[in-house]
Amino acid sequence: MWIRPAIKECGFRYWEYVLCYVDDVLSISHKPELALKGIATKFKLKNDKMEAPEMYLGADISRISNVDGDLC
């Protein structure tokens, strides 16, 4: 697991995560493609693709809206 502090353009502070297990990689960030593109410079991604996950380590995952209506 990799974690670091980050700041959105609006000034909101949050934590970015990259979770790795064998051949599964999950980036949790406002801009997850930046971390995944960095990983792709050193390692080959399966079918050279990055997409929103539906499952990670056998668990179904999805995006939800918070109380302000923002998609998380």
CHARMM-style PDB file with segment names, atoms N, HN, CA, C and O in Angstrom:
ATOM      1  N   MET     1       0.845  -1.168   0.000  1.00  0.00      PROA
ATOM      2  CA  MET     1       0.000   0.000   0.000  1.00  0.00      PROA
ATOM      3  C   MET     1       0.891   1.232   0.000  1.00  0.00      PROA
ATOM      4  O   MET     1       1.936   1.261   0.649  1.00  0.00      PROA
ATOM      5  N   TRP     2       0.473   2.216  -0.716  1.00  0.00      PROA
ATOM      6  HN  TRP     2      -0.376   2.192  -1.243  1.00  0.00      PROA
ATOM      7  CA  TRP     2       1.178   3.497  -0.804  1.00  0.00      PROA
ATOM      8  C   TRP     2       0.156   4.577  -0.486  1.00  0.00      PROA
ATOM      9  O   TRP     2      -0.973   4.525  -0.975  1.00  0.00      PROA
ATOM     10  N   ILE     3       0.533   5.538   0.314  1.00  0.00      PROA
ATOM     11  HN  ILE     3       1.450   5.580   0.711  1.00  0.00      PROA
ATOM     12  CA  ILE     3      -0.373   6.607   0.710  1.00  0.00      PROA
ATOM     13  C   ILE     3       0.404   7.919   0.761  1.00  0.00      PROA
ATOM     14  O   ILE     3       1.564   7.954   1.171  1.00  0.00      PROA
ATOM     15  N   ARG     4      -0.268   9.013   0.329  1.00  0.00      PROA
ATOM     16  HN  ARG     4      -1.210   8.984  -0.005  1.00  0.00      PROA
ATOM     17  CA  ARG     4       0.378  10.316   0.418  1.00  0.00      PROA
ATOM     18  C   ARG     4      -0.700  11.398   0.478  1.00  0.00      PROA
ATOM     19  O   ARG     4      -1.807  11.203  -0.025  1.00  0.00      PROA
ATOM     20  N   PRO     5      -0.381  12.529   1.086  1.00  0.00      PROA
ATOM     21  CA  PRO     5      -1.357  13.633   1.107  1.00  0.00      PROA
ATOM     22  C   PRO     5      -1.444  14.292  -0.265  1.00  0.00      PROA
ATOM     23  O   PRO     5      -0.468  14.320  -1.016  1.00  0.00      PROA
ATOM     24  N   ALA     6      -2.623  14.821  -0.582  1.00  0.00      PROA
ATOM     25  HN  ALA     6      -3.415  14.798   0.028  1.00  0.00      PROA
ATOM     26  CA  ALA     6      -2.835  15.498  -1.867  1.00  0.00      PROA
ATOM     27  C   ALA     6      -3.788  16.675  -1.656  1.00  0.00      PROA
ATOM     28  O   ALA     6      -4.473  16.766  -0.637  1.00  0.00      PROA
ATOM     29  N   ILE     7      -3.814  17.564  -2.636  1.00  0.00      PROA
ATOM     30  HN  ILE     7      -3.258  17.489  -3.463  1.00  0.00      PROA
ATOM     31  CA  ILE     7      -4.689  18.733  -2.582  1.00  0.00      PROA
ATOM     32  C   ILE     7      -5.371  18.893  -3.941  1.00  0.00      PROA
ATOM     33  O   ILE     7      -4.706  18.913  -4.977  1.00  0.00      PROA
ATOM     34  N   LYS     8      -6.710  19.007  -3.931  1.00  0.00      PROA
ATOM     35  HN  LYS     8      -7.251  18.991  -3.090  1.00  0.00      PROA
ATOM     36  CA  LYS     8      -7.454  19.254  -5.171  1.00  0.00      PROA
ATOM     37  C   LYS     8      -7.248  20.701  -5.593  1.00  0.00      PROA
ATOM     38  O   LYS     8      -6.746  21.515  -4.817  1.00  0.00      PROA
ATOM     39  N   GLU     9      -7.638  21.021  -6.828  1.00  0.00      PROA
ATOM     40  HN  GLU     9      -8.046  20.359  -7.458  1.00  0.00      PROA
ATOM     41  CA  GLU     9      -7.506  22.374  -7.353  1.00  0.00      PROA
ATOM     42  C   GLU     9      -8.244  23.400  -6.497  1.00  0.00      PROA
ATOM     43  O   GLU     9      -7.830  24.557  -6.410  1.00  0.00      PROA
ATOM     44  N   CYS    10      -9.358  22.966  -5.855  1.00  0.00      PROA
ATOM     45  HN  CYS    10      -9.694  22.027  -5.925  1.00  0.00      PROA
ATOM     46  CA  CYS    10     -10.163  23.872  -5.037  1.00  0.00      PROA
ATOM     47  C   CYS    10      -9.554  24.093  -3.649  1.00  0.00      PROA
ATOM     48  O   CYS    10     -10.081  24.882  -2.865  1.00  0.00      PROA
ATOM     49  N   GLY    11      -8.447  23.403  -3.339  1.00  0.00      PROA
ATOM     50  HN  GLY    11      -8.019  22.762  -3.976  1.00  0.00      PROA
ATOM     51  CA  GLY    11      -7.787  23.553  -2.052  1.00  0.00      PROA
ATOM     52  C   GLY    11      -8.144  22.472  -1.042  1.00  0.00      PROA
ATOM     53  O   GLY    11      -7.582  22.448   0.053  1.00  0.00      PROA
ATOM     54  N   PHE    12      -9.070  21.574  -1.386  1.00  0.00      PROA
ATOM     55  HN  PHE    12      -9.527  21.593  -2.276  1.00  0.00      PROA
ATOM     56  CA  PHE    12      -9.480  20.491  -0.491  1.00  0.00      PROA
ATOM     57  C   PHE    12      -8.330  19.512  -0.302  1.00  0.00      PROA
ATOM     58  O   PHE    12      -7.754  19.033  -1.279  1.00  0.00      PROA
ATOM     59  N   ARG    13      -7.995  19.214   0.945  1.00  0.00      PROA
ATOM     60  HN  ARG    13      -8.463  19.603   1.738  1.00  0.00      PROA
ATOM     61  CA  ARG    13      -6.911  18.276   1.262  1.00  0.00      PROA
ATOM     62  C   ARG    13      -7.484  16.881   1.475  1.00  0.00      PROA
ATOM     63  O   ARG    13      -8.529  16.720   2.105  1.00  0.00      PROA
ATOM     64  N   TYR    14      -6.793  15.873   0.946  1.00  0.00      PROA
ATOM     65  HN  TYR    14      -5.944  16.003   0.434  1.00  0.00      PROA
ATOM     66  CA  TYR    14      -7.229  14.489   1.099  1.00  0.00      PROA
ATOM     67  C   TYR    14      -6.015  13.568   0.987  1.00  0.00      PROA
ATOM     68  O   TYR    14      -4.898  14.033   0.766  1.00  0.00      PROA
ATOM     69  N   TRP    15      -6.236  12.263   1.138  1.00  0.00      PROA
ATOM     70  HN  TRP    15      -7.145  11.884   1.318  1.00  0.00      PROA
ATOM     71  CA  TRP    15      -5.169  11.266   1.026  1.00  0.00      PROA
ATOM     72  C   TRP    15      -5.379  10.438  -0.227  1.00  0.00      PROA
ATOM     73  O   TRP    15      -6.497  10.016  -0.522  1.00  0.00      PROA
ATOM     74  N   GLU    16      -4.302  10.207  -0.965  1.00  0.00      PROA
ATOM     75  HN  GLU    16      -3.394  10.549  -0.726  1.00  0.00      PROA
ATOM     76  CA  GLU    16      -4.321   9.324  -2.123  1.00  0.00      PROA
ATOM     77  C   GLU    16      -3.788   7.958  -1.699  1.00  0.00      PROA
ATOM     78  O   GLU    16      -2.865   7.868  -0.889  1.00  0.00      PROA
ATOM     79  N   TYR    17      -4.375   6.900  -2.251  1.00  0.00      PROA
ATOM     80  HN  TYR    17      -5.124   6.974  -2.909  1.00  0.00      PROA
ATOM     81  CA  TYR    17      -3.948   5.540  -1.953  1.00  0.00      PROA
ATOM     82  C   TYR    17      -3.672   4.796  -3.248  1.00  0.00      PROA
ATOM     83  O   TYR    17      -4.348   5.017  -4.253  1.00  0.00      PROA
ATOM     84  N   VAL    18      -2.688   3.921  -3.227  1.00  0.00      PROA
ATOM     85  HN  VAL    18      -2.139   3.742  -2.411  1.00  0.00      PROA
ATOM     86  CA  VAL    18      -2.501   2.921  -4.274  1.00  0.00      PROA
ATOM     87  C   VAL    18      -2.394   1.589  -3.548  1.00  0.00      PROA
ATOM     88  O   VAL    18      -1.500   1.384  -2.727  1.00  0.00      PROA
ATOM     89  N   LEU    19      -3.312   0.691  -3.860  1.00  0.00      PROA
ATOM     90  HN  LEU    19      -4.039   0.858  -4.527  1.00  0.00      PROA
ATOM     91  CA  LEU    19      -3.356  -0.624  -3.235  1.00  0.00      PROA
ATOM     92  C   LEU    19      -2.902  -1.657  -4.261  1.00  0.00      PROA
ATOM     93  O   LEU    19      -3.401  -1.679  -5.386  1.00  0.00      PROA
ATOM     94  N   CYS    20      -1.960  -2.509  -3.878  1.00  0.00      PROA
ATOM     95  HN  CYS    20      -1.554  -2.492  -2.964  1.00  0.00      PROA
ATOM     96  CA  CYS    20      -1.444  -3.538  -4.782  1.00  0.00      PROA
ATOM     97  C   CYS    20      -1.490  -4.887  -4.095  1.00  0.00      PROA
ATOM     98  O   CYS    20      -1.125  -5.020  -2.926  1.00  0.00      PROA
ATOM     99  N   TYR    21      -1.945  -5.886  -4.839  1.00  0.00      PROA
ATOM    100  HN  TYR    21      -2.241  -5.778  -5.787  1.00  0.00      PROA
ATOM    101  CA  TYR    21      -1.901  -7.261  -4.359  1.00  0.00      PROA
ATOM    102  C   TYR    21      -1.668  -8.146  -5.569  1.00  0.00      PROA
ATOM    103  O   TYR    21      -2.533  -8.245  -6.440  1.00  0.00      PROA
ATOM    104  N   VAL    22      -0.535  -8.778  -5.633  1.00  0.00      PROA
ATOM    105  HN  VAL    22       0.167  -8.697  -4.926  1.00  0.00      PROA
ATOM    106  CA  VAL    22      -0.105  -9.639  -6.729  1.00  0.00      PROA
ATOM    107  C   VAL    22      -0.259  -8.890  -8.059  1.00  0.00      PROA
ATOM    108  O   VAL    22       0.614  -8.097  -8.410  1.00  0.00      PROA
ATOM    109  N   ASP    23      -1.348  -9.123  -8.806  1.00  0.00      PROA
ATOM    110  HN  ASP    23      -2.057  -9.767  -8.520  1.00  0.00      PROA
ATOM    111  CA  ASP    23      -1.498  -8.455 -10.101  1.00  0.00      PROA
ATOM    112  C   ASP    23      -2.698  -7.498 -10.135  1.00  0.00      PROA
ATOM    113  O   ASP    23      -3.119  -7.070 -11.210  1.00  0.00      PROA
ATOM    114  N   ASP    24      -3.239  -7.168  -8.976  1.00  0.00      PROA
ATOM    115  HN  ASP    24      -2.897  -7.515  -8.103  1.00  0.00      PROA
ATOM    116  CA  ASP    24      -4.337  -6.195  -8.890  1.00  0.00      PROA
ATOM    117  C   ASP    24      -3.807  -4.882  -8.328  1.00  0.00      PROA
ATOM    118  O   ASP    24      -3.139  -4.863  -7.294  1.00  0.00      PROA
ATOM    119  N   VAL    25      -4.110  -3.782  -9.020  1.00  0.00      PROA
ATOM    120  HN  VAL    25      -4.653  -3.797  -9.860  1.00  0.00      PROA
ATOM    121  CA  VAL    25      -3.688  -2.451  -8.566  1.00  0.00      PROA
ATOM    122  C   VAL    25      -4.921  -1.554  -8.551  1.00  0.00      PROA
ATOM    123  O   VAL    25      -5.675  -1.511  -9.523  1.00  0.00      PROA
ATOM    124  N   LEU    26      -5.123  -0.839  -7.447  1.00  0.00      PROA
ATOM    125  HN  LEU    26      -4.510  -0.874  -6.658  1.00  0.00      PROA
ATOM    126  CA  LEU    26      -6.249   0.070  -7.307  1.00  0.00      PROA
ATOM    127  C   LEU    26      -5.724   1.417  -6.844  1.00  0.00      PROA
ATOM    128  O   LEU    26      -5.038   1.504  -5.826  1.00  0.00      PROA
ATOM    129  N   SER    27      -6.043   2.468  -7.588  1.00  0.00      PROA
ATOM    130  HN  SER    27      -6.601   2.397  -8.415  1.00  0.00      PROA
ATOM    131  CA  SER    27      -5.637   3.828  -7.225  1.00  0.00      PROA
ATOM    132  C   SER    27      -6.871   4.588  -6.755  1.00  0.00      PROA
ATOM    133  O   SER    27      -7.855   4.699  -7.487  1.00  0.00      PROA
ATOM    134  N   ILE    28      -6.817   5.109  -5.535  1.00  0.00      PROA
ATOM    135  HN  ILE    28      -6.018   5.019  -4.941  1.00  0.00      PROA
ATOM    136  CA  ILE    28      -7.913   5.891  -4.971  1.00  0.00      PROA
ATOM    137  C   ILE    28      -7.421   7.322  -4.861  1.00  0.00      PROA
ATOM    138  O   ILE    28      -6.607   7.657  -4.001  1.00  0.00      PROA
ATOM    139  N   SER    29      -7.937   8.163  -5.760  1.00  0.00      PROA
ATOM    140  HN  SER    29      -8.598   7.891  -6.459  1.00  0.00      PROA
ATOM    141  CA  SER    29      -7.447   9.527  -5.877  1.00  0.00      PROA
ATOM    142  C   SER    29      -8.432  10.354  -6.696  1.00  0.00      PROA
ATOM    143  O   SER    29      -9.293   9.809  -7.386  1.00  0.00      PROA
ATOM    144  N   HSD    30      -8.296  11.668  -6.613  1.00  0.00      PROA
ATOM    145  HN  HSD    30      -7.596  12.111  -6.052  1.00  0.00      PROA
ATOM    146  CA  HSD    30      -9.089  12.568  -7.456  1.00  0.00      PROA
ATOM    147  C   HSD    30      -8.722  12.353  -8.920  1.00  0.00      PROA
ATOM    148  O   HSD    30      -9.586  12.445  -9.792  1.00  0.00      PROA
ATOM    149  N   LYS    31      -7.459  12.069  -9.198  1.00  0.00      PROA
ATOM    150  HN  LYS    31      -6.757  11.994  -8.490  1.00  0.00      PROA
ATOM    151  CA  LYS    31      -6.972  11.788 -10.554  1.00  0.00      PROA
ATOM    152  C   LYS    31      -6.166  10.488 -10.539  1.00  0.00      PROA
ATOM    153  O   LYS    31      -4.938  10.520 -10.620  1.00  0.00      PROA
ATOM    154  N   PRO    32      -6.856   9.335 -10.436  1.00  0.00      PROA
ATOM    155  CA  PRO    32      -6.148   8.052 -10.306  1.00  0.00      PROA
ATOM    156  C   PRO    32      -5.290   7.695 -11.512  1.00  0.00      PROA
ATOM    157  O   PRO    32      -4.323   6.944 -11.386  1.00  0.00      PROA
ATOM    158  N   GLU    33      -5.641   8.233 -12.690  1.00  0.00      PROA
ATOM    159  HN  GLU    33      -6.427   8.843 -12.793  1.00  0.00      PROA
ATOM    160  CA  GLU    33      -4.876   7.885 -13.897  1.00  0.00      PROA
ATOM    161  C   GLU    33      -3.431   8.357 -13.814  1.00  0.00      PROA
ATOM    162  O   GLU    33      -2.565   7.766 -14.459  1.00  0.00      PROA
ATOM    163  N   LEU    34      -3.139   9.405 -13.042  1.00  0.00      PROA
ATOM    164  HN  LEU    34      -3.843   9.885 -12.518  1.00  0.00      PROA
ATOM    165  CA  LEU    34      -1.753   9.869 -12.916  1.00  0.00      PROA
ATOM    166  C   LEU    34      -0.874   8.818 -12.251  1.00  0.00      PROA
ATOM    167  O   LEU    34       0.232   8.547 -12.719  1.00  0.00      PROA
ATOM    168  N   ALA    35      -1.356   8.227 -11.165  1.00  0.00      PROA
ATOM    169  HN  ALA    35      -2.254   8.447 -10.785  1.00  0.00      PROA
ATOM    170  CA  ALA    35      -0.582   7.177 -10.484  1.00  0.00      PROA
ATOM    171  C   ALA    35      -0.452   5.946 -11.372  1.00  0.00      PROA
ATOM    172  O   ALA    35       0.619   5.345 -11.454  1.00  0.00      PROA
ATOM    173  N   LEU    36      -1.544   5.569 -12.039  1.00  0.00      PROA
ATOM    174  HN  LEU    36      -2.414   6.057 -11.973  1.00  0.00      PROA
ATOM    175  CA  LEU    36      -1.506   4.378 -12.884  1.00  0.00      PROA
ATOM    176  C   LEU    36      -0.604   4.568 -14.097  1.00  0.00      PROA
ATOM    177  O   LEU    36       0.068   3.626 -14.518  1.00  0.00      PROA
ATOM    178  N   LYS    37      -0.579   5.763 -14.660  1.00  0.00      PROA
ATOM    179  HN  LYS    37      -1.125   6.528 -14.317  1.00  0.00      PROA
ATOM    180  CA  LYS    37       0.334   6.031 -15.778  1.00  0.00      PROA
ATOM    181  C   LYS    37       1.788   5.935 -15.318  1.00  0.00      PROA
ATOM    182  O   LYS    37       2.648   5.465 -16.063  1.00  0.00      PROA
ATOM    183  N   GLY    38       2.063   6.383 -14.084  1.00  0.00      PROA
ATOM    184  HN  GLY    38       1.364   6.764 -13.478  1.00  0.00      PROA
ATOM    185  CA  GLY    38       3.409   6.250 -13.531  1.00  0.00      PROA
ATOM    186  C   GLY    38       3.802   4.796 -13.356  1.00  0.00      PROA
ATOM    187  O   GLY    38       4.935   4.416 -13.650  1.00  0.00      PROA
ATOM    188  N   ILE    39       2.878   3.986 -12.882  1.00  0.00      PROA
ATOM    189  HN  ILE    39       1.957   4.295 -12.643  1.00  0.00      PROA
ATOM    190  CA  ILE    39       3.133   2.550 -12.728  1.00  0.00      PROA
ATOM    191  C   ILE    39       3.353   1.911 -14.099  1.00  0.00      PROA
ATOM    192  O   ILE    39       4.212   1.043 -14.256  1.00  0.00      PROA
ATOM    193  N   ALA    40       2.573   2.345 -15.088  1.00  0.00      PROA
ATOM    194  HN  ALA    40       1.875   3.050 -14.961  1.00  0.00      PROA
ATOM    195  CA  ALA    40       2.673   1.771 -16.436  1.00  0.00      PROA
ATOM    196  C   ALA    40       4.006   2.077 -17.109  1.00  0.00      PROA
ATOM    197  O   ALA    40       4.375   1.403 -18.070  1.00  0.00      PROA
ATOM    198  N   THR    41       4.734   3.080 -16.625  1.00  0.00      PROA
ATOM    199  HN  THR    41       4.434   3.628 -15.844  1.00  0.00      PROA
ATOM    200  CA  THR    41       6.054   3.350 -17.204  1.00  0.00      PROA
ATOM    201  C   THR    41       7.075   2.294 -16.793  1.00  0.00      PROA
ATOM    202  O   THR    41       8.097   2.136 -17.460  1.00  0.00      PROA
ATOM    203  N   LYS    42       6.815   1.571 -15.710  1.00  0.00      PROA
ATOM    204  HN  LYS    42       5.984   1.699 -15.168  1.00  0.00      PROA
ATOM    205  CA  LYS    42       7.749   0.554 -15.211  1.00  0.00      PROA
ATOM    206  C   LYS    42       7.243  -0.876 -15.399  1.00  0.00      PROA
ATOM    207  O   LYS    42       8.036  -1.811 -15.507  1.00  0.00      PROA
ATOM    208  N   PHE    43       5.917  -1.040 -15.437  1.00  0.00      PROA
ATOM    209  HN  PHE    43       5.272  -0.280 -15.349  1.00  0.00      PROA
ATOM    210  CA  PHE    43       5.312  -2.373 -15.521  1.00  0.00      PROA
ATOM    211  C   PHE    43       4.275  -2.397 -16.640  1.00  0.00      PROA
ATOM    212  O   PHE    43       3.623  -1.388 -16.909  1.00  0.00      PROA
ATOM    213  N   LYS    44       4.126  -3.541 -17.286  1.00  0.00      PROA
ATOM    214  HN  LYS    44       4.656  -4.360 -17.067  1.00  0.00      PROA
ATOM    215  CA  LYS    44       3.119  -3.685 -18.336  1.00  0.00      PROA
ATOM    216  C   LYS    44       1.759  -3.927 -17.693  1.00  0.00      PROA
ATOM    217  O   LYS    44       1.606  -4.806 -16.845  1.00  0.00      PROA
ATOM    218  N   LEU    45       0.779  -3.138 -18.108  1.00  0.00      PROA
ATOM    219  HN  LEU    45       0.903  -2.424 -18.797  1.00  0.00      PROA
ATOM    220  CA  LEU    45      -0.586  -3.338 -17.635  1.00  0.00      PROA
ATOM    221  C   LEU    45      -1.283  -4.347 -18.535  1.00  0.00      PROA
ATOM    222  O   LEU    45      -1.056  -4.370 -19.745  1.00  0.00      PROA
ATOM    223  N   LYS    46      -2.127  -5.178 -17.948  1.00  0.00      PROA
ATOM    224  HN  LYS    46      -2.312  -5.160 -16.965  1.00  0.00      PROA
ATOM    225  CA  LYS    46      -2.848  -6.187 -18.717  1.00  0.00      PROA
ATOM    226  C   LYS    46      -3.683  -5.500 -19.791  1.00  0.00      PROA
ATOM    227  O   LYS    46      -4.479  -4.609 -19.495  1.00  0.00      PROA
ATOM    228  N   ASN    47      -3.498  -5.913 -21.018  1.00  0.00      PROA
ATOM    229  HN  ASN    47      -2.852  -6.637 -21.259  1.00  0.00      PROA
ATOM    230  CA  ASN    47      -4.181  -5.342 -22.187  1.00  0.00      PROA
ATOM    231  C   ASN    47      -3.955  -3.833 -22.309  1.00  0.00      PROA
ATOM    232  O   ASN    47      -4.722  -3.150 -22.988  1.00  0.00      PROA
ATOM    233  N   ASP    48      -2.923  -3.310 -21.666  1.00  0.00      PROA
ATOM    234  HN  ASP    48      -2.300  -3.865 -21.114  1.00  0.00      PROA
ATOM    235  CA  ASP    48      -2.595  -1.881 -21.705  1.00  0.00      PROA
ATOM    236  C   ASP    48      -3.793  -0.985 -21.417  1.00  0.00      PROA
ATOM    237  O   ASP    48      -3.959   0.052 -22.059  1.00  0.00      PROA
ATOM    238  N   LYS    49      -4.632  -1.377 -20.453  1.00  0.00      PROA
ATOM    239  HN  LYS    49      -4.497  -2.219 -19.931  1.00  0.00      PROA
ATOM    240  CA  LYS    49      -5.815  -0.560 -20.179  1.00  0.00      PROA
ATOM    241  C   LYS    49      -5.925  -0.178 -18.710  1.00  0.00      PROA
ATOM    242  O   LYS    49      -5.457  -0.883 -17.816  1.00  0.00      PROA
ATOM    243  N   MET    50      -6.559   0.961 -18.502  1.00  0.00      PROA
ATOM    244  HN  MET    50      -6.939   1.533 -19.229  1.00  0.00      PROA
ATOM    245  CA  MET    50      -6.908   1.459 -17.176  1.00  0.00      PROA
ATOM    246  C   MET    50      -8.382   1.804 -17.229  1.00  0.00      PROA
ATOM    247  O   MET    50      -8.829   2.485 -18.152  1.00  0.00      PROA
ATOM    248  N   GLU    51      -9.150   1.335 -16.238  1.00  0.00      PROA
ATOM    249  HN  GLU    51      -8.788   0.782 -15.488  1.00  0.00      PROA
ATOM    250  CA  GLU    51     -10.579   1.615 -16.220  1.00  0.00      PROA
ATOM    251  C   GLU    51     -11.100   1.613 -14.793  1.00  0.00      PROA
ATOM    252  O   GLU    51     -10.446   1.108 -13.881  1.00  0.00      PROA
ATOM    253  N   ALA    52     -12.270   2.176 -14.612  1.00  0.00      PROA
ATOM    254  HN  ALA    52     -12.802   2.586 -15.353  1.00  0.00      PROA
ATOM    255  CA  ALA    52     -12.898   2.176 -13.292  1.00  0.00      PROA
ATOM    256  C   ALA    52     -13.183   0.723 -12.898  1.00  0.00      PROA
ATOM    257  O   ALA    52     -13.763  -0.027 -13.683  1.00  0.00      PROA
ATOM    258  N   PRO    53     -12.784   0.327 -11.704  1.00  0.00      PROA
ATOM    259  CA  PRO    53     -12.957  -1.069 -11.292  1.00  0.00      PROA
ATOM    260  C   PRO    53     -14.401  -1.382 -10.894  1.00  0.00      PROA
ATOM    261  O   PRO    53     -15.128  -0.526 -10.391  1.00  0.00      PROA
ATOM    262  N   GLU    54     -14.784  -2.617 -11.130  1.00  0.00      PROA
ATOM    263  HN  GLU    54     -14.194  -3.313 -11.538  1.00  0.00      PROA
ATOM    264  CA  GLU    54     -16.066  -3.125 -10.642  1.00  0.00      PROA
ATOM    265  C   GLU    54     -15.836  -4.089  -9.484  1.00  0.00      PROA
ATOM    266  O   GLU    54     -16.721  -4.328  -8.662  1.00  0.00      PROA
ATOM    267  N   MET    55     -14.603  -4.645  -9.440  1.00  0.00      PROA
ATOM    268  HN  MET    55     -13.884  -4.452 -10.108  1.00  0.00      PROA
ATOM    269  CA  MET    55     -14.265  -5.623  -8.408  1.00  0.00      PROA
ATOM    270  C   MET    55     -12.795  -5.461  -8.042  1.00  0.00      PROA
ATOM    271  O   MET    55     -11.971  -5.154  -8.903  1.00  0.00      PROA
ATOM    272  N   TYR    56     -12.462  -5.664  -6.766  1.00  0.00      PROA
ATOM    273  HN  TYR    56     -13.132  -5.913  -6.067  1.00  0.00      PROA
ATOM    274  CA  TYR    56     -11.076  -5.663  -6.318  1.00  0.00      PROA
ATOM    275  C   TYR    56     -10.923  -6.756  -5.274  1.00  0.00      PROA
ATOM    276  O   TYR    56     -11.611  -6.751  -4.253  1.00  0.00      PROA
ATOM    277  N   LEU    57     -10.020  -7.693  -5.534  1.00  0.00      PROA
ATOM    278  HN  LEU    57      -9.461  -7.697  -6.363  1.00  0.00      PROA
ATOM    279  CA  LEU    57      -9.765  -8.835  -4.656  1.00  0.00      PROA
ATOM    280  C   LEU    57     -11.047  -9.588  -4.307  1.00  0.00      PROA
ATOM    281  O   LEU    57     -11.243 -10.009  -3.167  1.00  0.00      PROA
ATOM    282  N   GLY    58     -11.914  -9.749  -5.301  1.00  0.00      PROA
ATOM    283  HN  GLY    58     -11.755  -9.407  -6.227  1.00  0.00      PROA
ATOM    284  CA  GLY    58     -13.136 -10.517  -5.118  1.00  0.00      PROA
ATOM    285  C   GLY    58     -14.303  -9.744  -4.522  1.00  0.00      PROA
ATOM    286  O   GLY    58     -15.397 -10.291  -4.387  1.00  0.00      PROA
ATOM    287  N   ALA    59     -14.089  -8.484  -4.163  1.00  0.00      PROA
ATOM    288  HN  ALA    59     -13.200  -8.040  -4.273  1.00  0.00      PROA
ATOM    289  CA  ALA    59     -15.166  -7.676  -3.576  1.00  0.00      PROA
ATOM    290  C   ALA    59     -15.721  -6.721  -4.633  1.00  0.00      PROA
ATOM    291  O   ALA    59     -14.963  -6.061  -5.345  1.00  0.00      PROA
ATOM    292  N   ASP    60     -17.044  -6.653  -4.727  1.00  0.00      PROA
ATOM    293  HN  ASP    60     -17.660  -7.189  -4.149  1.00  0.00      PROA
ATOM    294  CA  ASP    60     -17.677  -5.696  -5.629  1.00  0.00      PROA
ATOM    295  C   ASP    60     -17.490  -4.297  -5.069  1.00  0.00      PROA
ATOM    296  O   ASP    60     -17.670  -4.080  -3.870  1.00  0.00      PROA
ATOM    297  N   ILE    61     -17.129  -3.341  -5.927  1.00  0.00      PROA
ATOM    298  HN  ILE    61     -16.982  -3.517  -6.900  1.00  0.00      PROA
ATOM    299  CA  ILE    61     -16.975  -1.954  -5.498  1.00  0.00      PROA
ATOM    300  C   ILE    61     -17.693  -1.045  -6.488  1.00  0.00      PROA
ATOM    301  O   ILE    61     -17.854  -1.394  -7.658  1.00  0.00      PROA
ATOM    302  N   SER    62     -18.120   0.113  -6.018  1.00  0.00      PROA
ATOM    303  HN  SER    62     -17.989   0.396  -5.068  1.00  0.00      PROA
ATOM    304  CA  SER    62     -18.794   1.060  -6.894  1.00  0.00      PROA
ATOM    305  C   SER    62     -18.645   2.463  -6.325  1.00  0.00      PROA
ATOM    306  O   SER    62     -18.249   2.641  -5.174  1.00  0.00      PROA
ATOM    307  N   ARG    63     -18.964   3.446  -7.136  1.00  0.00      PROA
ATOM    308  HN  ARG    63     -19.286   3.301  -8.072  1.00  0.00      PROA
ATOM    309  CA  ARG    63     -18.926   4.838  -6.703  1.00  0.00      PROA
ATOM    310  C   ARG    63     -20.280   5.188  -6.098  1.00  0.00      PROA
ATOM    311  O   ARG    63     -21.312   4.666  -6.520  1.00  0.00      PROA
ATOM    312  N   ILE    64     -20.267   6.070  -5.112  1.00  0.00      PROA
ATOM    313  HN  ILE    64     -19.428   6.494  -4.770  1.00  0.00      PROA
ATOM    314  CA  ILE    64     -21.502   6.508  -4.471  1.00  0.00      PROA
ATOM    315  C   ILE    64     -21.495   8.016  -4.358  1.00  0.00      PROA
ATOM    316  O   ILE    64     -20.454   8.646  -4.542  1.00  0.00      PROA
ATOM    317  N   SER    65     -22.632   8.600  -4.060  1.00  0.00      PROA
ATOM    318  HN  SER    65     -23.478   8.088  -3.910  1.00  0.00      PROA
ATOM    319  CA  SER    65     -22.742  10.030  -3.835  1.00  0.00      PROA
ATOM    320  C   SER    65     -22.715  10.310  -2.338  1.00  0.00      PROA
ATOM    321  O   SER    65     -23.340   9.595  -1.554  1.00  0.00      PROA
ATOM    322  N   ASN    66     -21.978  11.369  -1.942  1.00  0.00      PROA
ATOM    323  HN  ASN    66     -21.470  11.949  -2.580  1.00  0.00      PROA
ATOM    324  CA  ASN    66     -21.952  11.741  -0.534  1.00  0.00      PROA
ATOM    325  C   ASN    66     -23.146  12.647  -0.227  1.00  0.00      PROA
ATOM    326  O   ASN    66     -23.987  12.861  -1.100  1.00  0.00      PROA
ATOM    327  N   VAL    67     -23.238  13.181   0.991  1.00  0.00      PROA
ATOM    328  HN  VAL    67     -22.555  13.007   1.700  1.00  0.00      PROA
ATOM    329  CA  VAL    67     -24.382  13.995   1.398  1.00  0.00      PROA
ATOM    330  C   VAL    67     -24.504  15.282   0.585  1.00  0.00      PROA
ATOM    331  O   VAL    67     -25.594  15.846   0.496  1.00  0.00      PROA
ATOM    332  N   ASP    68     -23.408  15.755  -0.009  1.00  0.00      PROA
ATOM    333  HN  ASP    68     -22.523  15.296   0.064  1.00  0.00      PROA
ATOM    334  CA  ASP    68     -23.447  16.959  -0.842  1.00  0.00      PROA
ATOM    335  C   ASP    68     -23.794  16.636  -2.298  1.00  0.00      PROA
ATOM    336  O   ASP    68     -23.895  17.540  -3.127  1.00  0.00      PROA
ATOM    337  N   GLY    69     -23.974  15.357  -2.605  1.00  0.00      PROA
ATOM    338  HN  GLY    69     -23.892  14.623  -1.931  1.00  0.00      PROA
ATOM    339  CA  GLY    69     -24.285  14.957  -3.978  1.00  0.00      PROA
ATOM    340  C   GLY    69     -23.063  14.753  -4.839  1.00  0.00      PROA
ATOM    341  O   GLY    69     -23.196  14.509  -6.038  1.00  0.00      PROA
ATOM    342  N   ASP    70     -21.865  14.846  -4.264  1.00  0.00      PROA
ATOM    343  HN  ASP    70     -21.757  15.044  -3.290  1.00  0.00      PROA
ATOM    344  CA  ASP    70     -20.634  14.633  -5.012  1.00  0.00      PROA
ATOM    345  C   ASP    70     -20.398  13.131  -5.193  1.00  0.00      PROA
ATOM    346  O   ASP    70     -20.581  12.354  -4.256  1.00  0.00      PROA
ATOM    347  N   LEU    71     -19.995  12.728  -6.390  1.00  0.00      PROA
ATOM    348  HN  LEU    71     -19.847  13.359  -7.151  1.00  0.00      PROA
ATOM    349  CA  LEU    71     -19.709  11.336  -6.672  1.00  0.00      PROA
ATOM    350  C   LEU    71     -18.367  10.973  -6.072  1.00  0.00      PROA
ATOM    351  O   LEU    71     -17.372  11.653  -6.321  1.00  0.00      PROA
ATOM    352  N   CYS    72     -18.326   9.913  -5.287  1.00  0.00      PROA
ATOM    353  HN  CYS    72     -19.134   9.360  -5.085  1.00  0.00      PROA
ATOM    354  CA  CYS    72     -17.108   9.466  -4.609  1.00  0.00      PROA
ATOM    355  C   CYS    72     -16.690   8.108  -5.137  1.00  0.00      PROA
ATOM    356  OT1 CYS    72     -15.684   7.555  -4.693  1.00  0.00      PROA
TER     357      CYS     72
END
